Amino acid sequence: MSHNLINVNTIEPNRGGEISPALDDVITIVSPQDGEYLAKGATDWETVSLAGQPAENIFNIADYISYSVGAYPYGQLDNYIVYKNKTTNIKSGAVSYNNASGSYVPVNNSSWWQSLYLYKSALEGQTIIFEANIAPETTTSTKIEYQWVKGHTNVYTPLGPPVVANGQGHCDTAYGRFVYESSEASNVLVSLKIRYLSGYAELSGSVRHMAENITIRTYG
């Protein structure tokens, strides 16, 4: 009778044929410390530090005094439009306005924007995170589903899940994510698209608009 002995490096089976190698008997591992993780090197597993990714705000809006607007109702597939004077931060060369005009806005007005241009020359290779709350004038029975999208017409690509604004007192925060790959065009348009509307909603010009929030950040 012949017996085949299986060794793992210098570790041999016991009399019962069992072998219990430790992981270090198979590969060389440097034990990670706090804030490190294991990554495969050329021949062994090595420790790598967890590098933080600093965020940069490239667009923000803030509260603005109440302003008067006419009664301009939104329709399904409209873009949510925002008063330009509410902008507190817009990174030059990375972001610019696409004015409210055309078939997918409640009113054509160059003092408002319906979408934002993002530019590859400043943002290529970066991950862009979007956050928003809308605050149109509504009734208690209004229901809106809206989301961040790439595009501004009835043809668009979702950048995040749809969320809901119900009645006059509840609005979920919409999040989106876009990675500016080298294959993308030199600029892209991003919008807050009203993908579903039940009931009535119109352009907000009273103090209600102060509930609006838009923040766009990059992680390089």
N, C-alpha and C positions, 0 to 999 in steps of 0.2 A: 504494500500500500504506500502510495506517495502522498506527501503533504505539501501544499503550496502555502508558504508563509508570505503574508502581505505586510510590508513595513510602510510606515509613514515617516519618512526621513529616518530617524534613529529609533522610532517607537515600534515595538513588536507586539504581536498578540500574546495574551496570557495563555495558560494551559487549556482554558476553555475556548480558545480561538477568538476571544473578544479583544477589541482594541479601542482605546479611549483617548484619542489624541486631543490635545488642546488646540485652539485656533492658531496659537503661535507656532505649533509644530507643523502647520501647513503653509502659512504665509507669515511674513514679518509685518507686524503692526506696531505703530507707535501710538501709545494710548492717548486719545484726545483729552484735552482739558476743557474747562468751561469756555464756551464761545467758539469751539472748534468742531469740525466734523471730519469723517474719513473720506478720502478721495483716492481713486486708483492712480498710482504713479506709474513709472515705466516698468518697474519690477515688483514693487511692494505697495501696500496701502499706506498712505501718508496722511498727516493731519493738515487741515487747511482752516484758516481763520474765517469766521463768518463776517464778511465785509458788509457794512451798512450801505444802503442805497439812499443817498440824500434826495429829498423831494424838493422840487422847485415849483412854486406857484407861477403859472404863466397867464392866468386869467381869473379875475374875481369881480363880483359886483357887491354892492352894499346898499343899505337903506338910502333913500333919496326922498326929499320933501314931496308931499302929495302934489300931483299935477293933474290937470283936467284933460280928459280925452273924450271923444264921442263914443257912441254906442256901436262898437264894431264887433259883431259876433264871430266866434271861431267856428270852423267846420271840421268834419272828420278829415284827417290827413293834412290839416294845416300844420305849419311850424309855429311853435310858441315864440312870440316876438318879445324883445326886451328893449327898454329905453336905454339908449347909449350913455346918457348922463349918469346912469347907475354904475358904470364901470369904474373900478378903483385901481385895477391893475391889468395891463395888456402888454405882453412882452413883444417889444418891437422886433420885427423880422421873423417872428414865430407865429403870430396870430393877427388876423385882421377881420373886419366886419364884412358880411354880406348883407346888404340893406334889405329891409322888408319891402319886397316887390314881387309881382307875379301872381300866380294862381293859388299859392299855398300859404297865404297870410290873410288876416282879417282886414288889413288896410295897407295900402302902399304909402310908405312914409320913410324918408331917409334919416329921420331922427331915431329910428328903431332898427334893430338887426334881427334877421330870421335864422341866420346860421353864421358860423365862424369858419374862416379859412385857416388851415394849419399848413405850414410850409416845411417841405422836406429839407431845405438847406439849413434849417435851424433844428429840426427835430428828428432827422433820420436816425434809426437805431434805438430810439427812446420809446419807453412805454408811457402812454398818456392815460391818465385816470380822470374821469368826468364825474361830477356830482351836481345835482340840481334839485330844487323844489320850485314848483310853479304856483302862482296865486292869481288865477283869473277871477273875474266877477262871475259868480255862479248862483244857482238856486239850491234849495235844500235837496232837490231830487237829482241834481247833476251827477253824472259819473264820467270820469275821464280816465283813459289809459294812455300813458305817454312813455316815451323812452328815448334814449340817446341813439342816434343813427348817423351813418355816413351817407351823405346825400341830402337833398332838400325838396325833391319832387315826390311823385307817387312811386318812384323806383328808388329804393334805398336799402342799405345793409344795417341791420341792428348791431349796435355796439354794446348793448346791455339788455337785461330783461325789462319788459313793460311793468310799470307800477301804476298805482291808482290814486286819483284825487276824487274824493267823495263829498258831495254836498258842499257845505260852506265851512267846514271845520277840520277836514282831514286831508292830508296830502303826503303820500309816501315819497321818500327820497329816491330819485332815479340815479343809478350808477352806470357807468360805461367804461370800456377799456379798448384802447387801440394801440397797436405796435406799428410804428412807422417803418415798415420794411423798405429795403432798397428797390423792390419791385413796384412800389406805389408811385403814383403820379407826383409831379413837383409840388402840387398842393391838393388838399382834400377839403371837402366841406363837411362839417358836423352840425347837427341840428337837434333840437328837442321836438320830436314828432308826436302830434296828437293822433294816435293810431285808432282810437275809438272814442266816440263822444255820444253820450245819451243825455238828453236834456239841453240846458242852455249854458253857454259860457261865452264871455266877451272880454275884450281888452280891459285890463285893470288899470285904473288911473287914480283910484282913491287910496286911502291908507292901507287897503288890503294888499297892495303890491309890495309892501314892506316885508311880507313873508317870503318873497322870492329869494332864492339862493342859487348861485352858480359858482363853482370852483373847478378849475382845471389845473392838474399837476402833472409833472413829468418825473419819471424815474429813469436815470441814465444808465 
